[in-house]
Amino acid sequence: MRRRLAFAAVAVAGALTLAGCGGSDSGSDTAELSVDSAYMPQPVSDLAAGFLVISNKGGADDRLTSVSSDIAERVTVHETVDGSMREVDGLDIPARGSLVLESGGNHLMFEQLKRKPKQGQKVSVELRFAHSDPATVEIPVKPATYTPKHGH
């Protein structure tokens, strides 16, 4: 069965529409992903964290499996449970739900930075999923002490 997958990403600093992919079938058996509330606090070392929300309006689960960026040697996905973080091979995005990556919770870690982005710049990342096509998102760099007004 051919699946139709649509992506739309909205960064905090502006809208970025991502390319859709797919076949001719529509229905509730596909993931329909969008990204918003993305930001990176300005890094103060050779590590940086990234936060965003991936919403799934479709009827099928998906999974964030990996992330890459040209500013870091590695970008890893971390799960936080009871205040303890650990690297994981992916995080689930439930059908008609969302995956929230936030300060103090699940997040992205940019390791061995090749350059330190400054406040006001944007960092390009590629998100890869178990079932959906990869998506490129521009993440705005915020002050190191930035806290979202409405949380995630």
N, C-alpha and C positions, 0 to 999 in steps of 0.2 A: 504494500500500500504506500502510495506517495504521501508525503507529509508536507504541510505548509507551515513554515516557521517564520515568524516576523519578529524583528527587533527594532526597538527605538530606545535610544539612550539620551538622557537629559542630564547634563552636568550642572552643578550649582551655578556656575558662571554663565551658562547659556545652553541652548539646545543643540544637540548633535544627533542627527538621525542616522541610524545605521542601516545598512543594506539588508533587505529581506531575502529570504531564500525560499525555495520550495517547489512544491508540485501543485496540482490542481485541486486536491481535496481540501475542503475546509470542514471544520467540526471541532468537537471537544477533545479529540484524541491527539492534540498537538500542544506543545509548549509555545506560549507567546510571551517572550521576555522583553522587559524594558529595564533600564538602569537609570537611577537618579540619586540625588543627595550625595554625589561623589565628592570626596575631598582628601587631601593629604596635608597633614600638618608639616610646615617647613622643617626638614630634618636638621638635627644638630650634631649628628654623628654620621657614620657610614651606613646607618640603618634608617629606614623610614617605614611608616605605617600608612596603609590606605584603607579608606572606609567608603562604603556605598551600599545601596539597596538594589537588589535584583528582584523585580516583581514578575510574577507569572500569571497572566490572565487566562492562560489556556487550561485545558482539561487533562494535560499529561505532566507528570513530574519530570524534572531535569536535574542536572547536577553540574555545579561548577567544578571542573576537574583540574584546571591549571591556569596560570596567569604569567604573562611575560611583559617586559618593558625594556626599552633601550637604555634606560638610566641605571639599570641594576644587573649585576651578574646573574642573580636569581630573584624570583618573586615567589614566595611560598604562601600557602593558605594555612591559616592558624585557627584552631578551635579553642575557645576558652570555656572551661568547665570548672565551677567552684573556685574561680580566681586563678586557675592554673592553665597556661596556654601550652599547646602542643601543635606541631606541624601535622597536617592531615593530607590525604591524597584527594580530597574534594569535600564539598558541602552540598547537601540536597537543597533543591528549590522546589517546594511542593506546588502541585497544581492549584491554581486559584489562591496562591499564597505568595510569600516572599522570603528571601534570604537577606537578613540584615547583617551587614558587617559594620561594627561600631566600636568606638573607643571603650575598652573594658570588656569587650565581647569578642566574637569571631571577627577576624580582620585579615588583611593582606600584609605581608612583611617584604619590603624591598631590601635585599641584602647585598652587601658589597657595592655600594653606589659608585657608579662611574663618574657622576657629577651630582652635586647637591642642588636641587631645584630651589628657587627662591620664591617667596610670597609673590603672588600675581602671575606666575608662570603656570603652564599646564604640563602635565605628564601624560604621555600616551601609553595606554596599556591594552593588551589583547587578552580578552577573557575567552577561555575555551570550555566547552560544555560536552556532556556525554552524548546528547542527542541533537542539539541545535548547532548551527554554524557559529564559528568564532565571531566575536564582536570587538571592535576597537572603541575605546572610550577615552576621552580627554578629561583627566582629573585635575581640577584646579588646586594649586598649592595655597594653603591658608597659613596664617600666623601659627607658630608652634603651640600657642595656648588656645587656639580656636576651639570653640564648643558650639555645635549646631544649636540654633535657637529653639527648634522644635524637636530636637533629637532625631533618632531614626525610627 
